[in-house]
Amino acid sequence: MPISEIDSFVARGSMRNGFPICIPEIDVSNYEFVNAMSIKEASNIFYNLASLDIQVGLKIEQTFNNYDETVEFTEISDPNADPSISVNPFKIGTVHTENAHPVYDESGIIDVNYVLDDYSNYQITEPYNKIYSCGGQNQPSTYRTKFASDQVSSVIVSCNFNQFYRLYTKESDLSPKEYKGYGFAMGAITMFAGITSLNGNQISYGNFANDLDYVQTSPWMPPNWWGAQPGLWLGQSLLSTSAPESVTSITLDFSGSLFNADFIQASWTGRDSSFPATWSVPPLVGDRLIPYEYI
């Protein structure tokens, strides 16, 4: 994978922590899953992550209106798209929606025309710019959605490294804090295939998950799988089975370097068993984080 070259710099940070923000703290004493990063790992993610190598295989395979199709996340299907646009690698700062416009005849769909809307801003992700990202400014949005011919099913990847915390535990309200490290809320990286916002197979990464103190005050509220802020998640209609099928602690590696980062990997699987489709979401395995190269 190509590595983007950028100028080196020094970031002392607002609190001499290397970051442009005062890092908020969160008590993870009652979180079921915690896998904290070191400050060095968190800094590498914040400053050094240029793009993700999304594996071939994130896709939907289905038949809709007599049309057999495979929707691959890594393929730009719009023939009119700028040839410089790519998702291999998937750059931080990418903002894509690839809409499907089916073509019909009397037998059903005979073809699909794709239209790509590109709102990407790669300049904002340059590490030097992040020095000035205090108060949430200059925080990049990164997501891509590619729809299938039914116009409701899609493959999605999103990155959100804006919810970043210093993690601690306490034995009681009166006991001192014991700092565990640093971490991102679940959803720092999310890969999805299925029916958009309703039901799908999904893998998400973060550093702390499932607050056991969180109380569902309404039957329509899902369990808190997103760390610091309870809220809806993709798959929100399946409340009775909204917990992931598997959760594990993993280490993701940076390509071509000694950098790595500890994460929790939560996987929602088997949601396609009741649908005439296959929703494939492979986990990130190997050197899938691509760093900037400082010059």
Sequence and secondary structure as in RCSB ss.txt:
>XXXX:A:sequence
MPISEIDSFVARGSMRNGFPICIPEIDVSNYEFVNAMSIKEASNIFYNLASLDIQVGLKIEQTFNNYDETVEFTE
ISDPNADPSISVNPFKIGTVHTENAHPVYDESGIIDVNYVLDDYSNYQITEPYNKIYSCGGQNQPSTYRTKFASD
QVSSVIVSCNFNQFYRLYTKESDLSPKEYKGYGFAMGAITMFAGITSLNGNQISYGNFANDLDYVQTSPWMPPNW
WGAQPGLWLGQSLLSTSAPESVTSITLDFSGSLFNADFIQASWTGRDSSFPATWSVPPLVGDRLIPYEYI
>XXXX:A:secstr
    EE       TTSSSSSS   EEE TTEEEE  B HHHHHIIIIIEEEE   TT EEEEEETTEEEEEETT 
   TTS TT   SSEETT EEEEEEEEEEETTEEEEEEEEEEE    GGGSHHHHTT GGGTT   EEEEEE TT
SSEEEEEEE    EEEEEE SSTTS  EEEEEEEBTTSEEEEEEETTTEEEEEEEESEEEETT   SSTTS    
STTS    TTTT GGG S SEEEEEEEEETTSS EEEEEEEEE  TTTTTTEEEE     SEEEEE EE 
